[in-house]
Amino acid sequence: MTSHYLLIVRDHKCNDRIVKAREILDDRIKNGFWGLGRRAAYLKHLKIGDKVVFYVGGRYGGLLVGCGTISSEPYPISDTERKKGLCLESENYAYLVNISDVVVWSNPIPLKNICSKLSSIADKERPYIYLQGAVRKISEEDYRIILNASK
C-alpha cells in the first residue's frame, strides 16, 4: 500500500553561511536523494513507491513546490554522498532515500491557501507547528488535494 508524505526543507546553516531552503531542495532534486536524520519521523516506514510532496519552509510561510516518488528504502549515507549533497556534512544526516519522478510546479502553492482543506493538519490557525522535522505523513486525500491545487 502506498503512503503519502511531505518532505520538508528549511534554511540551514552550513559551513558558516545560511543556505536557503530552495537551494537545498534544488540540490536534493539534482542529486536524486533526500537526507534524513537517524530519528526522522517515519524513517522505518518509507518505502519504494511512496508519494511525496516537497514543502519549503520559510520565515514568512511555506510553499508546497512539487511532488515525486520514493525510489529506495532508507539507507545509510556514504562519505561520498555526504560530500556530494549540499548541507549534508552534519552528523544529523544519517540516512538517504532516493527520489524520482520529480515534478517542480511552476506555481508553488502557499500552504496557507489550502491548509483549511487538509485533514492532516489539525491546527488550521498555526499549520506550521505540524511541519516540524523532515518528514510528515499525510492522507491520500490530502495528497490529491495538493496535486489538484498545483494544476
N, CA, C and O atoms as a GROMACS GRO file, in nm:
protein
  604
    1MET      N    1   0.084  -0.119   0.000
    1MET     CA    2   0.000   0.000   0.000
    1MET      C    3   0.088   0.125   0.000
    1MET      O    4   0.184   0.136   0.077
    2THR      N    5   0.056   0.216  -0.086
    2THR     CA    6   0.132   0.340  -0.099
    2THR      C    7   0.096   0.437   0.013
    2THR      O    8  -0.021   0.456   0.045
    3SER      N    9   0.199   0.497   0.070
    3SER     CA   10   0.179   0.603   0.169
    3SER      C   11   0.217   0.736   0.107
    3SER      O   12   0.277   0.742   0.000
    4HIS      N   13   0.180   0.844   0.175
    4HIS     CA   14   0.200   0.980   0.123
    4HIS      C   15   0.263   1.065   0.233
    4HIS      O   16   0.225   1.059   0.349
    5TYR      N   17   0.362   1.146   0.192
    5TYR     CA   18   0.439   1.224   0.289
    5TYR      C   19   0.469   1.363   0.236
    5TYR      O   20   0.472   1.387   0.115
    6LEU      N   21   0.491   1.453   0.329
    6LEU     CA   22   0.556   1.580   0.299
    6LEU      C   23   0.703   1.563   0.333
    6LEU      O   24   0.737   1.517   0.442
    7LEU      N   25   0.791   1.600   0.241
    7LEU     CA   26   0.934   1.610   0.270
    7LEU      C   27   0.962   1.758   0.289
    7LEU      O   28   0.938   1.839   0.200
    8ILE      N   29   1.014   1.791   0.406
    8ILE     CA   30   1.024   1.930   0.450
    8ILE      C   31   1.169   1.976   0.449
    8ILE      O   32   1.258   1.905   0.498
    9VAL      N   33   1.192   2.093   0.395
    9VAL     CA   34   1.325   2.152   0.397
    9VAL      C   35   1.314   2.298   0.442
    9VAL      O   36   1.220   2.368   0.407
   10ARG      N   37   1.413   2.339   0.519
   10ARG     CA   38   1.420   2.477   0.570
   10ARG      C   39   1.560   2.530   0.544
   10ARG      O   40   1.650   2.457   0.503
   11ASP      N   41   1.576   2.659   0.568
   11ASP     CA   42   1.710   2.718   0.561
   11ASP      C   43   1.801   2.644   0.658
   11ASP      O   44   1.757   2.605   0.767
   12HIS      N   45   1.926   2.624   0.620
   12HIS     CA   46   2.025   2.555   0.704
   12HIS      C   47   2.150   2.641   0.718
   12HIS      O   48   2.186   2.716   0.627
   13LYS      N   49   2.213   2.628   0.831
   13LYS     CA   50   2.345   2.689   0.846
   13LYS      C   51   2.447   2.582   0.809
   13LYS      O   52   2.457   2.478   0.874
   14CYS      N   53   2.522   2.608   0.704
   14CYS     CA   54   2.621   2.514   0.653
   14CYS      C   55   2.752   2.587   0.631
   14CYS      O   56   2.758   2.687   0.560
   15ASN      N   57   2.857   2.536   0.692
   15ASN     CA   58   2.989   2.597   0.675
   15ASN      C   59   2.986   2.748   0.698
   15ASN      O   60   3.038   2.825   0.617
   16ASP      N   61   2.926   2.787   0.807
   16ASP     CA   62   2.921   2.927   0.849
   16ASP      C   63   2.844   3.020   0.755
   16ASP      O   64   2.868   3.140   0.756
   17ARG      N   65   2.755   2.966   0.675
   17ARG     CA   66   2.668   3.050   0.594
   17ARG      C   67   2.528   2.992   0.596
   17ARG      O   68   2.509   2.871   0.614
   18ILE      N   69   2.431   3.079   0.578
   18ILE     CA   70   2.292   3.034   0.572
   18ILE      C   71   2.260   2.998   0.428
   18ILE      O   72   2.276   3.080   0.337
   19VAL      N   73   2.214   2.875   0.408
   19VAL     CA   74   2.176   2.828   0.275
   19VAL      C   75   2.024   2.823   0.272
   19VAL      O   76   1.961   2.761   0.358
   20LYS      N   77   1.966   2.889   0.174
   20LYS     CA   78   1.821   2.896   0.162
   20LYS      C   79   1.761   2.759   0.133
   20LYS      O   80   1.821   2.676   0.064
   21ALA      N   81   1.643   2.737   0.186
   21ALA     CA   82   1.574   2.609   0.171
   21ALA      C   83   1.556   2.573   0.024
   21ALA      O   84   1.571   2.456  -0.013
   22ARG      N   85   1.525   2.669  -0.060
   22ARG     CA   86   1.502   2.639  -0.202
   22ARG      C   87   1.630   2.589  -0.269
   22ARG      O   88   1.626   2.501  -0.354
   23GLU      N   89   1.744   2.645  -0.230
   23GLU     CA   90   1.872   2.600  -0.286
   23GLU      C   91   1.900   2.455  -0.244
   23GLU      O   92   1.949   2.375  -0.324
   24ILE      N   93   1.867   2.422  -0.120
   24ILE     CA   94   1.885   2.286  -0.072
   24ILE      C   95   1.792   2.191  -0.147
   24ILE      O   96   1.834   2.083  -0.189
   25LEU      N   97   1.667   2.231  -0.163
   25LEU     CA   98   1.571   2.149  -0.238
   25LEU      C   99   1.622   2.122  -0.379
   25LEU      O  100   1.621   2.008  -0.425
   26ASP      N  101   1.666   2.226  -0.447
   26ASP     CA  102   1.715   2.209  -0.584
   26ASP      C  103   1.832   2.112  -0.589
   26ASP      O  104   1.842   2.032  -0.682
   27ASP      N  105   1.920   2.118  -0.488
   27ASP     CA  106   2.034   2.026  -0.482
   27ASP      C  107   1.986   1.883  -0.459
   27ASP      O  108   2.037   1.791  -0.523
   28ARG      N  109   1.890   1.863  -0.371
   28ARG     CA  110   1.838   1.729  -0.344
   28ARG      C  111   1.776   1.670  -0.471
   28ARG      O  112   1.795   1.552  -0.501
   29ILE      N  113   1.702   1.751  -0.544
   29ILE     CA  114   1.638   1.704  -0.667
   29ILE      C  115   1.746   1.669  -0.771
   29ILE      O  116   1.738   1.565  -0.836
   30LYS      N  117   1.845   1.755  -0.786
   30LYS     CA  118   1.953   1.730  -0.882
   30LYS      C  119   2.024   1.600  -0.850
   30LYS      O  120   2.055   1.522  -0.940
   31ASN      N  121   2.051   1.575  -0.722
   31ASN     CA  122   2.122   1.454  -0.681
   31ASN      C  123   2.032   1.330  -0.673
   31ASN      O  124   2.080   1.217  -0.671
   32GLY      N  125   1.901   1.352  -0.668
   32GLY     CA  126   1.808   1.239  -0.663
   32GLY      C  127   1.801   1.169  -0.530
   32GLY      O  128   1.762   1.052  -0.523
   33PHE      N  129   1.839   1.239  -0.422
   33PHE     CA  130   1.824   1.178  -0.290
   33PHE      C  131   1.786   1.283  -0.186
   33PHE      O  132   1.806   1.403  -0.205
   34TRP      N  133   1.728   1.234  -0.075
   34TRP     CA  134   1.680   1.319   0.033
   34TRP      C  135   1.745   1.274   0.164
   34TRP      O  136   1.742   1.156   0.197
   35GLY      N  137   1.803   1.368   0.237
   35GLY     CA  138   1.870   1.337   0.362
   35GLY      C  139   1.773   1.329   0.479
   35GLY      O  140   1.677   1.406   0.488
   36LEU      N  141   1.799   1.233   0.568
   36LEU     CA  142   1.715   1.210   0.685
   36LEU      C  143   1.801   1.185   0.808
   36LEU      O  144   1.907   1.123   0.799
   37GLY      N  145   1.755   1.233   0.921
   37GLY     CA  146   1.824   1.207   1.046
   37GLY      C  147   1.793   1.068   1.099
   37GLY      O  148   1.698   1.004   1.054
   38ARG      N  149   1.873   1.023   1.192
   38ARG     CA  150   1.852   0.888   1.246
   38ARG      C  151   1.722   0.878   1.325
   38ARG      O  152   1.670   0.768   1.344
   39ARG      N  153   1.669   0.990   1.370
   39ARG     CA  154   1.542   0.989   1.444
   39ARG      C  155   1.427   1.051   1.364
   39ARG      O  156   1.325   1.090   1.421
   40ALA      N  157   1.443   1.060   1.232
   40ALA     CA  158   1.338   1.119   1.149
   40ALA      C  159   1.208   1.041   1.164
   40ALA      O  160   1.207   0.918   1.164
   41ALA      N  161   1.100   1.116   1.177
   41ALA     CA  162   0.969   1.051   1.183
   41ALA      C  163   0.947   0.968   1.057
   41ALA      O  164   0.982   1.012   0.947
   42TYR      N  165   0.892   0.853   1.072
   42TYR     CA  166   0.856   0.764   0.962
   42TYR      C  167   0.975   0.705   0.887
   42TYR      O  168   0.958   0.645   0.781
   43LEU      N  169   1.096   0.720   0.941
   43LEU     CA  170   1.215   0.667   0.875
   43LEU      C  171   1.197   0.520   0.839
   43LEU      O  172   1.228   0.478   0.727
   44LYS      N  173   1.149   0.443   0.932
   44LYS     CA  174   1.134   0.299   0.910
   44LYS      C  175   1.013   0.263   0.825
   44LYS      O  176   0.994   0.148   0.787
   45HIS      N  177   0.930   0.363   0.795
   45HIS     CA  178   0.808   0.338   0.718
   45HIS      C  179   0.822   0.374   0.570
   45HIS      O  180   0.745   0.325   0.487
   46LEU      N  181   0.920   0.457   0.535
   46LEU     CA  182   0.936   0.499   0.396
   46LEU      C  183   0.971   0.378   0.310
   46LEU      O  184   1.057   0.298   0.345
   47LYS      N  185   0.902   0.367   0.196
   47LYS     CA  186   0.928   0.252   0.109
   47LYS      C  187   0.916   0.293  -0.038
   47LYS      O  188   0.859   0.396  -0.073
   48ILE      N  189   0.971   0.208  -0.122
   48ILE     CA  190   0.968   0.232  -0.265
   48ILE      C  191   0.823   0.248  -0.311
   48ILE      O  192   0.736   0.168  -0.276
   49GLY      N  193   0.799   0.352  -0.389
   49GLY     CA  194   0.666   0.377  -0.442
   49GLY      C  195   0.584   0.477  -0.364
   49GLY      O  196   0.482   0.526  -0.413
   50ASP      N  197   0.627   0.510  -0.242
   50ASP     CA  198   0.555   0.611  -0.165
   50ASP      C  199   0.561   0.745  -0.239
   50ASP      O  200   0.660   0.777  -0.304
   51LYS      N  201   0.455   0.822  -0.227
   51LYS     CA  202   0.444   0.951  -0.295
   51LYS      C  203   0.476   1.063  -0.197
   51LYS      O  204   0.440   1.058  -0.079
   52VAL      N  205   0.546   1.165  -0.248
   52VAL     CA  206   0.587   1.277  -0.164
   52VAL      C  207   0.552   1.410  -0.227
   52VAL      O  208   0.543   1.424  -0.350
   53VAL      N  209   0.532   1.508  -0.140
   53VAL     CA  210   0.518   1.648  -0.179
   53VAL      C  211   0.631   1.723  -0.109
   53VAL      O  212   0.657   1.699   0.009
   54PHE      N  213   0.697   1.811  -0.180
   54PHE     CA  214   0.807   1.888  -0.123
   54PHE      C  215   0.754   2.019  -0.065
   54PHE      O  216   0.686   2.096  -0.132
   55TYR      N  217   0.789   2.042   0.062
   55TYR     CA  218   0.747   2.162   0.132
   55TYR      C  219   0.872   2.242   0.167
   55TYR      O  220   0.963   2.192   0.233
   56VAL      N  221   0.875   2.367   0.122
   56VAL     CA  222   0.986   2.458   0.152
   56VAL      C  223   0.938   2.553   0.260
   56VAL      O  224   0.854   2.640   0.236
   57GLY      N  225   0.994   2.536   0.380
   57GLY     CA  226   0.958   2.622   0.491
   57GLY      C  227   1.025   2.757   0.476
   57GLY      O  228   1.128   2.771   0.411
   58GLY      N  229   0.965   2.855   0.536
   58GLY     CA  230   1.021   2.988   0.529
   58GLY      C  231   0.979   3.072   0.646
   58GLY      O  232   0.883   3.041   0.716
   59ARG      N  233   1.052   3.177   0.665
   59ARG     CA  234   1.026   3.267   0.777
   59ARG      C  235   0.887   3.328   0.771
   59ARG      O  236   0.825   3.353   0.874
   60TYR      N  237   0.838   3.350   0.651
   60TYR     CA  238   0.707   3.416   0.635
   60TYR      C  239   0.601   3.324   0.578
   60TYR      O  240   0.504   3.369   0.517
   61GLY      N  241   0.618   3.196   0.599
   61GLY     CA  242   0.521   3.100   0.549
   61GLY      C  243   0.589   3.005   0.453
   61GLY      O  244   0.697   3.034   0.401
   62GLY      N  245   0.526   2.893   0.428
   62GLY     CA  246   0.588   2.792   0.345
   62GLY      C  247   0.514   2.766   0.217
   62GLY      O  248   0.399   2.807   0.199
   63LEU      N  249   0.584   2.698   0.127
   63LEU     CA  250   0.529   2.668  -0.005
   63LEU      C  251   0.538   2.518  -0.033
   63LEU      O  252   0.637   2.454   0.000
   64LEU      N  253   0.434   2.466  -0.093
   64LEU     CA  254   0.436   2.332  -0.150
   64LEU      C  255   0.483   2.351  -0.294
   64LEU      O  256   0.418   2.422  -0.371
   65VAL      N  257   0.594   2.288  -0.330
   65VAL     CA  258   0.660   2.326  -0.456
   65VAL      C  259   0.668   2.216  -0.560
   65VAL      O  260   0.704   2.243  -0.675
   66GLY      N  261   0.635   2.092  -0.525
   66GLY     CA  262   0.645   1.985  -0.623
   66GLY      C  263   0.614   1.851  -0.561
   66GLY      O  264   0.579   1.841  -0.443
   67CYS      N  265   0.629   1.747  -0.642
   67CYS     CA  266   0.599   1.612  -0.595
   67CYS      C  267   0.697   1.513  -0.656
   67CYS      O  268   0.770   1.546  -0.750
   68GLY      N  269   0.698   1.394  -0.604
   68GLY     CA  270   0.786   1.290  -0.654
   68GLY      C  271   0.752   1.156  -0.590
   68GLY      O  272   0.648   1.140  -0.527
   69THR      N  273   0.843   1.062  -0.608
   69THR     CA  274   0.824   0.926  -0.561
   69THR      C  275   0.950   0.880  -0.488
   69THR      O  276   1.061   0.909  -0.532
   70ILE      N  277   0.931   0.807  -0.379
   70ILE     CA  278   1.044   0.743  -0.310
   70ILE      C  279   1.085   0.624  -0.396
   70ILE      O  280   1.001   0.540  -0.430
   71SER      N  281   1.215   0.616  -0.430
   71SER     CA  282   1.259   0.507  -0.518
   71SER      C  283   1.365   0.417  -0.454
   71SER      O  284   1.434   0.342  -0.523
   72SER      N  285   1.376   0.424  -0.321
   72SER     CA  286   1.464   0.331  -0.248
   72SER      C  287   1.416   0.322  -0.104
   72SER      O  288   1.345   0.410  -0.055
   73GLU      N  289   1.456   0.218  -0.039
   73GLU     CA  290   1.439   0.211   0.106
   73GLU      C  291   1.542   0.307   0.166
   73GLU      O  292   1.641   0.336   0.100
   74PRO      N  293   1.522   0.357   0.288
   74PRO     CA  294   1.626   0.438   0.352
   74PRO      C  295   1.754   0.356   0.366
   74PRO      O  296   1.751   0.237   0.400
   75TYR      N  297   1.867   0.422   0.341
   75TYR     CA  298   1.996   0.355   0.353
   75TYR      C  299   2.097   0.452   0.415
   75TYR      O  300   2.082   0.573   0.402
   76PRO      N  301   2.200   0.399   0.482
   76PRO     CA  302   2.298   0.485   0.547
   76PRO      C  303   2.371   0.572   0.444
   76PRO      O  304   2.408   0.524   0.337
   77ILE      N  305   2.390   0.698   0.479
   77ILE     CA  306   2.459   0.791   0.390
   77ILE      C  307   2.608   0.755   0.384
   77ILE      O  308   2.669   0.724   0.486
   78SER      N  309   2.664   0.759   0.265
   78SER     CA  310   2.808   0.731   0.250
   78SER      C  311   2.886   0.863   0.256
   78SER      O  312   2.829   0.971   0.243
   79ASP      N  313   3.016   0.852   0.277
   79ASP     CA  314   3.100   0.973   0.278
   79ASP      C  315   3.093   1.045   0.145
   79ASP      O  316   3.094   1.168   0.141
   80THR      N  317   3.087   0.971   0.035
   80THR     CA  318   3.078   1.031  -0.099
   80THR      C  319   2.949   1.112  -0.113
   80THR      O  320   2.951   1.225  -0.161
   81GLU      N  321   2.838   1.053  -0.071
   81GLU     CA  322   2.709   1.122  -0.080
   81GLU      C  323   2.705   1.241   0.014
   81GLU      O  324   2.649   1.346  -0.020
   82ARG      N  325   2.765   1.227   0.130
   82ARG     CA  326   2.768   1.337   0.227
   82ARG      C  327   2.839   1.457   0.166
   82ARG      O  328   2.796   1.571   0.185
   83LYS      N  329   2.948   1.433   0.094
   83LYS     CA  330   3.024   1.541   0.031
   83LYS      C  331   2.954   1.596  -0.093
   83LYS      O  332   2.968   1.714  -0.126
   84LYS      N  333   2.880   1.511  -0.160
   84LYS     CA  334   2.813   1.550  -0.284
   84LYS      C  335   2.693   1.642  -0.259
   84LYS      O  336   2.670   1.736  -0.335
   85GLY      N  337   2.619   1.614  -0.155
   85GLY     CA  338   2.496   1.688  -0.128
   85GLY      C  339   2.520   1.814  -0.047
   85GLY      O  340   2.601   1.814   0.046
   86LEU      N  341   2.451   1.918  -0.080
   86LEU     CA  342   2.459   2.046  -0.010
   86LEU      C  343   2.404   2.031   0.132
   86LEU      O  344   2.293   1.980   0.151
   87CYS      N  345   2.479   2.075   0.230
   87CYS     CA  346   2.440   2.076   0.371
   87CYS      C  347   2.417   1.937   0.430
   87CYS      O  348   2.340   1.922   0.525
   88LEU      N  349   2.482   1.838   0.377
   88LEU     CA  350   2.473   1.703   0.434
   88LEU      C  351   2.593   1.670   0.521
   88LEU      O  352   2.605   1.558   0.570
   89GLU      N  353   2.682   1.768   0.541
   89GLU     CA  354   2.802   1.744   0.621
   89GLU      C  355   2.769   1.712   0.766
   89GLU      O  356   2.843   1.640   0.833
   90SER      N  357   2.660   1.765   0.813
   90SER     CA  358   2.621   1.748   0.953
   90SER      C  359   2.598   1.601   0.986
   90SER      O  360   2.544   1.525   0.906
   91GLU      N  361   2.640   1.563   1.104
   91GLU     CA  362   2.615   1.428   1.152
   91GLU      C  363   2.466   1.404   1.177
   91GLU      O  364   2.425   1.291   1.202
   92ASN      N  365   2.386   1.510   1.172
   92ASN     CA  366   2.242   1.495   1.187
   92ASN      C  367   2.184   1.408   1.076
   92ASN      O  368   2.082   1.341   1.094
   93TYR      N  369   2.250   1.410   0.960
   93TYR     CA  370   2.203   1.329   0.847
   93TYR      C  371   2.271   1.193   0.851
   93TYR      O  372   2.392   1.183   0.836
   94ALA      N  373   2.192   1.090   0.871
   94ALA     CA  374   2.246   0.954   0.881
   94ALA      C  375   2.197   0.865   0.768
   94ALA      O  376   2.259   0.763   0.738
   95TYR      N  377   2.086   0.904   0.704
   95TYR     CA  378   2.025   0.820   0.601
   95TYR      C  379   1.984   0.903   0.480
   95TYR      O  380   1.970   1.025   0.487
   96LEU      N  381   1.968   0.832   0.369
   96LEU     CA  382   1.913   0.891   0.248
   96LEU      C  383   1.803   0.801   0.196
   96LEU      O  384   1.800   0.681   0.223
   97VAL      N  385   1.711   0.861   0.120
   97VAL     CA  386   1.621   0.785   0.034
   97VAL      C  387   1.635   0.847  -0.104
   97VAL      O  388   1.650   0.968  -0.118
   98ASN      N  389   1.629   0.762  -0.205
   98ASN     CA  390   1.633   0.814  -0.341
   98ASN      C  391   1.494   0.866  -0.377
   98ASN      O  392   1.393   0.812  -0.334
   99ILE      N  393   1.493   0.971  -0.458
   99ILE     CA  394   1.367   1.027  -0.507
   99ILE      C  395   1.372   1.029  -0.659
   99ILE      O  396   1.477   1.049  -0.720
  100SER      N  397   1.256   1.007  -0.720
  100SER     CA  398   1.247   1.004  -0.866
  100SER      C  399   1.114   1.062  -0.909
  100SER      O  400   1.030   1.099  -0.826
  101ASP      N  401   1.095   1.069  -1.040
  101ASP     CA  402   0.970   1.120  -1.097
  101ASP      C  403   0.933   1.256  -1.039
  101ASP      O  404   0.815   1.285  -1.015
  102VAL      N  405   1.034   1.338  -1.015
  102VAL     CA  406   1.012   1.468  -0.951
  102VAL      C  407   0.954   1.568  -1.051
  102VAL      O  408   1.002   1.581  -1.163
  103VAL      N  409   0.850   1.636  -1.007
  103VAL     CA  410   0.790   1.745  -1.083
  103VAL      C  411   0.793   1.868  -0.992
  103VAL      O  412   0.738   1.866  -0.881
  104VAL      N  413   0.856   1.973  -1.039
  104VAL     CA  414   0.855   2.100  -0.967
  104VAL      C  415   0.751   2.188  -1.035
  104VAL      O  416   0.757   2.210  -1.156
  105TRP      N  417   0.656   2.235  -0.957
  105TRP     CA  418   0.544   2.311  -1.013
  105TRP      C  419   0.586   2.454  -1.048
  105TRP      O  420   0.664   2.516  -0.976
  106SER      N  421   0.536   2.504  -1.158
  106SER     CA  422   0.568   2.641  -1.199
  106SER      C  423   0.503   2.743  -1.106
  106SER      O  424   0.551   2.855  -1.095
  107ASN      N  425   0.395   2.705  -1.041
  107ASN     CA  426   0.328   2.793  -0.946
  107ASN      C  427   0.320   2.724  -0.810
  107ASN      O  428   0.223   2.652  -0.783
  108PRO      N  429   0.421   2.745  -0.724
  108PRO     CA  430   0.416   2.684  -0.591
  108PRO      C  431   0.289   2.726  -0.517
  108PRO      O  432   0.233   2.832  -0.542
  109ILE      N  433   0.246   2.641  -0.426
  109ILE     CA  434   0.122   2.663  -0.352
  109ILE      C  435   0.154   2.711  -0.211
  109ILE      O  436   0.216   2.637  -0.134
  110PRO      N  437   0.115   2.832  -0.175
  110PRO     CA  438   0.131   2.873  -0.035
  110PRO      C  439   0.046   2.782   0.054
  110PRO      O  440  -0.073   2.764   0.030
  111LEU      N  441   0.108   2.726   0.156
  111LEU     CA  442   0.036   2.636   0.246
  111LEU      C  443  -0.090   2.702   0.301
  111LEU      O  444  -0.194   2.638   0.313
  112LYS      N  445  -0.080   2.830   0.335
  112LYS     CA  446  -0.195   2.899   0.395
  112LYS      C  447  -0.316   2.900   0.301
  112LYS      O  448  -0.429   2.915   0.347
  113ASN      N  449  -0.292   2.885   0.170
  113ASN     CA  450  -0.404   2.888   0.075
  113ASN      C  451  -0.487   2.761   0.075
  113ASN      O  452  -0.603   2.763   0.034
  114ILE      N  453  -0.429   2.649   0.121
  114ILE     CA  454  -0.506   2.525   0.115
  114ILE      C  455  -0.512   2.448   0.248
  114ILE      O  456  -0.576   2.344   0.256
  115CYS      N  457  -0.447   2.500   0.351
  115CYS     CA  458  -0.441   2.420   0.475
  115CYS      C  459  -0.581   2.395   0.532
  115CYS      O  460  -0.601   2.295   0.601
  116SER      N  461  -0.678   2.482   0.507
  116SER     CA  462  -0.813   2.460   0.559
  116SER      C  463  -0.876   2.334   0.499
  116SER      O  464  -0.970   2.279   0.556
  117LYS      N  465  -0.826   2.289   0.384
  117LYS     CA  466  -0.880   2.170   0.317
  117LYS      C  467  -0.808   2.041   0.356
  117LYS      O  468  -0.853   1.932   0.321
  118LEU      N  469  -0.696   2.054   0.427
  118LEU     CA  470  -0.613   1.937   0.457
  118LEU      C  471  -0.646   1.876   0.592
  118LEU      O  472  -0.629   1.942   0.695
  119SER      N  473  -0.692   1.754   0.593
  119SER     CA  474  -0.728   1.687   0.718
  119SER      C  475  -0.604   1.651   0.802
  119SER      O  476  -0.615   1.634   0.923
  120SER      N  477  -0.488   1.641   0.739
  120SER     CA  478  -0.366   1.604   0.810
  120SER      C  479  -0.314   1.715   0.900
  120SER      O  480  -0.229   1.691   0.985
  121ILE      N  481  -0.366   1.835   0.882
  121ILE     CA  482  -0.323   1.949   0.964
  121ILE      C  483  -0.437   1.988   1.055
  121ILE      O  484  -0.537   2.045   1.010
  122ALA      N  485  -0.423   1.957   1.182
  122ALA     CA  486  -0.531   1.980   1.278
  122ALA      C  487  -0.546   2.127   1.314
  122ALA      O  488  -0.658   2.177   1.322
  123ASP      N  489  -0.437   2.198   1.335
  123ASP     CA  490  -0.441   2.339   1.377
  123ASP      C  491  -0.435   2.428   1.254
  123ASP      O  492  -0.326   2.462   1.206
  124LYS      N  493  -0.550   2.466   1.205
  124LYS     CA  494  -0.558   2.545   1.082
  124LYS      C  495  -0.505   2.687   1.101
  124LYS      O  496  -0.463   2.751   1.005
  125GLU      N  497  -0.508   2.736   1.223
  125GLU     CA  498  -0.457   2.871   1.251
  125GLU      C  499  -0.305   2.875   1.256
  125GLU      O  500  -0.243   2.976   1.222
  126ARG      N  501  -0.245   2.764   1.297
  126ARG     CA  502  -0.098   2.756   1.308
  126ARG      C  503  -0.049   2.626   1.244
  126ARG      O  504   0.004   2.538   1.313
  127PRO      N  505  -0.066   2.613   1.113
  127PRO     CA  506  -0.031   2.487   1.046
  127PRO      C  507   0.118   2.455   1.052
  127PRO      O  508   0.157   2.339   1.039
  128TYR      N  509   0.200   2.556   1.069
  128TYR     CA  510   0.345   2.536   1.065
  128TYR      C  511   0.395   2.455   1.184
  128TYR      O  512   0.504   2.398   1.180
  129ILE      N  513   0.316   2.450   1.292
  129ILE     CA  514   0.351   2.368   1.407
  129ILE      C  515   0.356   2.221   1.366
  129ILE      O  516   0.441   2.146   1.414
  130TYR      N  517   0.267   2.182   1.277
  130TYR     CA  518   0.263   2.044   1.229
  130TYR      C  519   0.386   2.011   1.145
  130TYR      O  520   0.425   1.895   1.134
  131LEU      N  521   0.447   2.112   1.087
  131LEU     CA  522   0.555   2.089   0.990
  131LEU      C  523   0.694   2.100   1.052
  131LEU      O  524   0.785   2.154   0.990
  132GLN      N  525   0.709   2.048   1.172
  132GLN     CA  526   0.839   2.037   1.236
  132GLN      C  527   0.903   1.907   1.187
  132GLN      O  528   0.833   1.810   1.158
  133GLY      N  529   1.034   1.904   1.178
  133GLY     CA  530   1.103   1.783   1.135
  133GLY      C  531   1.120   1.779   0.985
  133GLY      O  532   1.100   1.879   0.916
  134ALA      N  533   1.157   1.663   0.934
  134ALA     CA  534   1.190   1.647   0.792
  134ALA      C  535   1.084   1.572   0.713
  134ALA      O  536   1.077   1.585   0.591
  135VAL      N  537   1.001   1.494   0.782
  135VAL     CA  538   0.902   1.411   0.713
  135VAL      C  539   0.772   1.414   0.792
  135VAL      O  540   0.772   1.398   0.914
  136ARG      N  541   0.661   1.433   0.722
  136ARG     CA  542   0.529   1.425   0.785
  136ARG      C  543   0.438   1.344   0.696
  136ARG      O  544   0.434   1.364   0.574
  137LYS      N  545   0.366   1.252   0.756
  137LYS     CA  546   0.271   1.171   0.681
  137LYS      C  547   0.145   1.251   0.655
  137LYS      O  548   0.098   1.326   0.740
  138ILE      N  549   0.090   1.235   0.535
  138ILE     CA  550  -0.037   1.298   0.500
  138ILE      C  551  -0.128   1.189   0.443
  138ILE      O  552  -0.083   1.083   0.401
  139SER      N  553  -0.255   1.218   0.441
  139SER     CA  554  -0.351   1.122   0.387
  139SER      C  555  -0.346   1.123   0.234
  139SER      O  556  -0.300   1.219   0.172
  140GLU      N  557  -0.396   1.017   0.176
  140GLU     CA  558  -0.404   1.011   0.029
  140GLU      C  559  -0.494   1.123  -0.022
  140GLU      O  560  -0.466   1.184  -0.125
  141GLU      N  561  -0.602   1.148   0.049
  141GLU     CA  562  -0.693   1.256   0.009
  141GLU      C  563  -0.622   1.392   0.011
  141GLU      O  564  -0.638   1.471  -0.082
  142ASP      N  565  -0.544   1.419   0.115
  142ASP     CA  566  -0.468   1.545   0.121
  142ASP      C  567  -0.368   1.553   0.006
  142ASP      O  568  -0.349   1.660  -0.053
  143TYR      N  569  -0.304   1.441  -0.025
  143TYR     CA  570  -0.211   1.436  -0.138
  143TYR      C  571  -0.283   1.476  -0.266
  143TYR      O  572  -0.231   1.556  -0.345
  144ARG      N  573  -0.401   1.421  -0.287
  144ARG     CA  574  -0.478   1.454  -0.408
  144ARG      C  575  -0.522   1.601  -0.410
  144ARG      O  576  -0.520   1.666  -0.514
  145ILE      N  577  -0.561   1.653  -0.294
  145ILE     CA  578  -0.598   1.795  -0.285
  145ILE      C  579  -0.481   1.883  -0.325
  145ILE      O  580  -0.497   1.979  -0.400
  146ILE      N  581  -0.363   1.850  -0.275
  146ILE     CA  582  -0.244   1.929  -0.307
  146ILE      C  583  -0.214   1.919  -0.458
  146ILE      O  584  -0.188   2.020  -0.522
  147LEU      N  585  -0.217   1.798  -0.513
  147LEU     CA  586  -0.188   1.783  -0.657
  147LEU      C  587  -0.289   1.858  -0.741
  147LEU      O  588  -0.251   1.921  -0.841
  148ASN      N  589  -0.416   1.853  -0.705
  148ASN     CA  590  -0.517   1.927  -0.780
  148ASN      C  591  -0.495   2.077  -0.772
  148ASN      O  592  -0.517   2.149  -0.870
  149ALA      N  593  -0.451   2.125  -0.657
  149ALA     CA  594  -0.424   2.269  -0.642
  149ALA      C  595  -0.303   2.312  -0.724
  149ALA      O  596  -0.289   2.430  -0.757
  150SER      N  597  -0.216   2.219  -0.758
  150SER     CA  598  -0.095   2.253  -0.834
  150SER      C  599  -0.124   2.275  -0.982
  150SER      O  600  -0.039   2.326  -1.055
  151LYS      N  601  -0.241   2.236  -1.026
  151LYS     CA  602  -0.274   2.245  -1.170
  151LYS      C  603  -0.328   2.381  -1.208
  151LYS      O  604  -0.360   2.404  -1.325
   0.00000   0.00000   0.00000
